[in-house]
Amino acid sequence: MATVKVTDNSFESDVIGASKPVLVDFWAEWCGPCKQMGPDLEALSNDLGESMTVAKIDISDNPETPAKFHVRGIPTLMLFKDGEVIATKVGAMTKSKLEEWIKENS
């Protein structure tokens, strides 16, 4: 399953109202570390299959949601479960570190 693009308008239904956990990547096209993590997030999305959604929101095009969740640096990853943030990580990570972080927090 590929990553899902989320916007300010769709965040409520795609993430807050999701029936399964959602990993949200707050990123921007101009952010080198964000782009570097892209392939790992795609692979992770495929690995997790139906157990979790991996979503991406471009903070340049969608400024409301990052402000609401106090995103100050990117990449910022937030793990949502039942509409609530259960974990936050700022900074680029390898795929193995991402997997470890998700296991620790889900």
C-alpha positions as CSV (number, residue, x, y, z in Angstrom):
1,M,0.0,0.0,0.0
2,A,1.5,3.4,-1.0
3,T,1.7,6.4,1.2
4,V,-1.4,8.5,1.3
5,K,-1.3,12.3,0.6
6,V,-3.2,14.2,3.2
7,T,-4.3,17.9,3.1
8,D,-5.6,20.4,5.7
9,N,-9.1,19.7,4.3
10,S,-8.8,15.9,4.5
11,F,-6.7,15.5,7.7
12,E,-9.8,15.2,10.0
13,S,-11.3,12.3,8.0
14,D,-8.0,10.6,6.8
15,V,-6.1,10.7,10.1
16,I,-8.3,11.7,13.1
17,G,-11.2,9.6,12.0
18,A,-9.2,6.7,10.8
19,S,-10.1,3.2,12.0
20,K,-6.5,2.1,12.2
21,P,-3.3,3.8,13.4
22,V,-1.8,6.4,11.1
23,L,1.8,7.5,10.8
24,V,1.9,11.1,9.5
25,D,5.0,12.5,7.9
26,F,5.1,16.3,8.0
27,W,7.4,17.2,5.2
28,A,8.2,19.7,2.4
29,E,9.6,19.5,-1.1
30,W,12.5,21.8,-0.2
31,C,13.6,19.6,2.8
32,G,16.5,17.4,1.9
33,P,16.2,15.0,4.8
34,C,12.4,14.7,4.1
35,K,13.0,13.7,0.5
36,Q,15.7,11.2,1.7
37,M,13.2,9.5,3.9
38,G,10.6,9.2,1.2
39,P,11.6,5.8,-0.2
40,D,11.8,4.3,3.3
41,L,8.3,5.6,4.1
42,E,7.0,4.0,0.9
43,A,8.7,0.7,1.7
44,L,7.4,0.9,5.3
45,S,3.9,1.5,4.0
46,N,4.1,-1.6,1.8
47,D,5.5,-3.6,4.7
48,L,2.8,-2.5,7.2
49,G,0.1,-3.4,4.7
50,E,-3.4,-3.1,6.2
51,S,-2.3,-2.7,9.9
52,M,-1.3,1.0,9.6
53,T,-1.7,3.9,7.1
54,V,1.4,6.0,6.3
55,A,0.3,9.5,5.3
56,K,2.3,12.5,4.1
57,I,1.3,16.2,4.5
58,D,3.3,18.9,2.7
59,I,3.6,21.8,5.2
60,S,4.2,24.4,2.5
61,D,0.8,23.6,0.8
62,N,-1.0,22.8,4.0
63,P,0.0,25.3,6.8
64,E,-3.0,24.9,9.2
65,T,-2.5,21.3,10.3
66,P,1.2,21.6,11.2
67,A,0.4,24.8,13.2
68,K,-2.4,22.9,15.0
69,F,0.0,20.2,16.1
70,H,2.9,22.5,16.9
71,V,5.2,21.2,14.2
72,R,8.4,23.3,14.4
73,G,10.9,21.3,12.4
74,I,10.7,18.8,9.6
75,P,10.7,16.0,9.0
76,T,8.3,15.5,11.9
77,L,6.6,12.1,12.3
78,M,3.5,11.7,14.4
79,L,1.8,8.4,15.2
80,F,-2.0,8.7,15.6
81,K,-4.2,6.1,17.2
82,D,-8.0,6.6,17.8
83,G,-7.6,10.2,16.7
84,E,-4.9,11.1,19.3
85,V,-1.2,11.6,18.9
86,I,0.5,8.8,20.8
87,A,4.1,9.5,19.7
88,T,6.2,12.2,17.9
89,K,9.7,12.1,16.4
90,V,11.5,15.0,14.8
91,G,14.4,14.4,12.4
92,A,15.3,11.9,9.7
93,M,15.5,8.2,10.5
94,T,16.5,5.1,8.7
95,K,13.8,2.5,7.8
96,S,15.1,0.2,10.6
97,K,14.9,3.1,13.2
98,L,11.4,3.9,11.9
99,E,10.3,0.3,12.4
100,E,11.8,0.2,15.9
101,W,10.1,3.5,16.9
102,I,6.7,2.3,15.6
103,K,7.0,-1.0,17.5
104,E,7.9,0.8,20.7
105,N,4.9,3.2,20.4
106,S,2.1,1.2,18.9
